[in-house]
Amino acid sequence: MAVNNKSYNNVTNFLCRLGEYHKQISSVSVGDIFDINLEKMQKLPLMHINPTNVTTGDSELIYNFQIFVCDLVSESDVETKQQSNITKLIEHDNNEQEVWNQTLSIATDIIGMLRHSTRQSLAGVNDINFPLYFTEEQFTLEPFQEKFDNMLCGWVFSVGVKVMNDFDTCDIPVDNLGAGY
């Protein structure tokens, strides 16, 4: 049976599943980004879901989130670059550029699943009889880096997940009394 009015739990679980299904994401979390405890978190890259607000339309709710895709920066990375038949050694203090490259790729995969994927169904691929979640916007991905006990960097983007809501007043748990004065 389809969920007619999708709840906050429905939407956050849907976003968590997208992260869990991606083979390059090791952990998924929800909440304030500054509440992440990197000492306890052993598996990275991380997809973190930060709820920001919910807006209403005539017959819809739009759940707005910030999605962080991030990984730890490790120290001392040396890479070789081929340019004009001359091999140059470029030394970096860390692998920040590679982390940004990998996490951007993962973030665009998540956006692709939000826009075009049949994985939006809870019952499995191609089942249109179960809840679907929609997003219509363009996305801006912003790089970030945060220094916790370790350096964490990646990309963050905002997403609005649109779901239908009929704002049914028949089943509201209130006393059946007038409120006017």
C-alpha positions in Angstrom: 0.0 0.0 0.0 1.4 3.4 -1.0 2.0 6.0 1.6 -0.2 8.9 0.6 1.3 11.6 2.8 5.0 10.9 3.2 6.5 11.8 6.6 9.9 13.2 7.5 11.0 9.6 8.3 9.9 8.4 4.8 11.9 11.1 3.1 15.1 10.8 5.3 15.0 7.0 5.0 14.7 7.4 1.2 17.8 9.7 1.1 19.7 7.3 3.5 18.9 4.4 1.2 20.4 6.2 -1.8 23.6 6.6 0.2 23.6 3.0 1.4 23.1 1.7 -2.1 26.1 3.6 -3.5 29.1 1.3 -3.4 31.6 4.1 -2.7 29.8 5.5 0.3 30.7 3.7 3.5 28.6 5.5 6.0 25.4 7.6 6.0 24.3 9.9 8.9 21.6 12.4 9.6 21.7 15.6 11.7 23.9 18.6 12.2 27.3 18.3 10.4 29.1 19.5 13.6 27.7 16.6 15.6 29.7 14.1 13.6 32.1 12.2 15.8 35.0 11.3 13.5 36.7 9.3 16.2 33.9 6.9 16.4 33.3 6.8 12.7 35.6 4.3 11.1 34.1 4.1 7.6 34.5 6.9 5.1 33.5 8.3 2.6 30.5 9.7 4.4 27.1 11.0 3.0 25.6 13.2 5.7 22.1 14.5 5.5 21.4 17.8 7.3 17.6 18.8 7.4 17.2 22.5 6.9 13.4 23.2 6.6 10.1 22.1 5.1 8.0 24.3 2.9 4.3 23.8 1.9 2.5 24.2 -1.4 -1.2 23.7 -2.2 -1.0 19.9 -2.1 2.7 19.2 -1.4 5.5 19.4 1.1 9.0 20.1 0.1 11.6 18.7 2.5 14.8 20.7 2.2 18.2 19.2 3.1 21.9 19.8 2.7 23.7 16.7 1.5 27.4 16.4 2.4 29.6 13.9 0.6 33.0 13.9 2.3 36.1 12.0 3.2 39.2 12.4 5.4 42.2 14.1 3.9 45.4 12.0 4.5 48.8 13.5 4.8 51.6 13.3 2.1 50.5 12.3 -1.3 52.8 12.3 -4.3 51.5 12.0 -7.8 53.1 12.0 -11.2 51.7 14.2 -14.0 52.5 13.7 -17.7 52.8 17.0 -19.6 54.4 17.7 -23.0 56.3 14.4 -22.9 58.0 15.5 -19.7 57.2 13.8 -16.5 57.0 16.2 -13.6 56.7 15.3 -10.0 54.0 17.3 -8.1 54.3 17.0 -4.4 51.2 17.7 -2.3 51.1 17.8 1.5 47.9 15.7 1.4 45.4 14.1 -0.9 42.8 16.9 -0.7 42.5 17.2 -4.5 41.8 13.5 -4.9 39.2 13.6 -2.1 37.4 16.5 -3.8 37.5 14.6 -7.1 36.1 11.4 -5.6 33.5 13.0 -3.5 32.3 15.2 -6.4 31.8 12.1 -8.5 29.8 10.5 -5.7 27.7 13.7 -5.2 26.8 13.8 -8.9 25.8 10.1 -8.7 23.4 11.0 -5.9 22.0 13.9 -7.9 21.5 11.6 -10.9 19.6 9.1 -8.8 17.4 11.9 -7.4 16.7 13.2 -10.9 16.4 10.2 -13.1 16.5 7.0 -11.2 13.9 4.3 -10.9 15.4 3.6 -7.5 13.0 6.2 -6.1 10.5 3.5 -5.5 10.5 1.8 -2.1 9.5 -1.5 -3.5 12.2 -1.8 -6.0 13.3 -0.8 -9.4 10.5 0.1 -11.9 7.6 -0.2 -9.4 5.4 2.8 -9.9 2.8 1.7 -7.4 4.9 2.7 -4.4 5.9 6.2 -3.2 8.0 8.3 -5.4 10.0 11.3 -4.4 10.6 14.2 -6.8 13.1 17.0 -7.2 12.9 19.6 -9.9 15.7 22.0 -9.3 19.2 22.5 -10.6 22.0 21.9 -8.1 24.9 23.9 -7.0 27.7 21.9 -5.4 30.1 23.8 -3.1 33.4 22.5 -1.9 34.1 22.6 1.8 36.8 21.6 4.3 36.4 21.4 8.0 39.1 20.8 10.6 37.9 18.5 13.3 40.5 16.3 14.9 41.4 15.5 11.2 40.8 17.4 8.0 37.5 16.5 6.3 36.7 17.8 2.9 34.1 17.2 0.1 31.1 18.7 -1.5 27.7 20.0 -0.2 24.6 20.7 -2.1 21.0 21.6 -1.2 18.1 19.5 -2.3 14.3 19.9 -2.0 12.4 16.6 -2.0 8.8 17.2 -3.1 6.1 14.8 -1.9 2.3 15.0 -2.1 0.3 16.0 0.9 -3.5 16.5 1.0 -3.5 18.3 4.3 -6.4 16.2 5.4 -8.2 17.7 8.4 -10.5 14.7 9.1 -7.9 12.7 11.1 -6.2 15.4 13.1 -6.0 14.3 16.8 -7.9 17.3 18.3 -11.2 17.7 20.2 -14.1 18.3 17.9 -14.8 21.9 19.2 -14.8 25.3 17.7 -11.7 27.5 18.3 -13.2 30.9 17.4 -14.1 33.5 19.9 
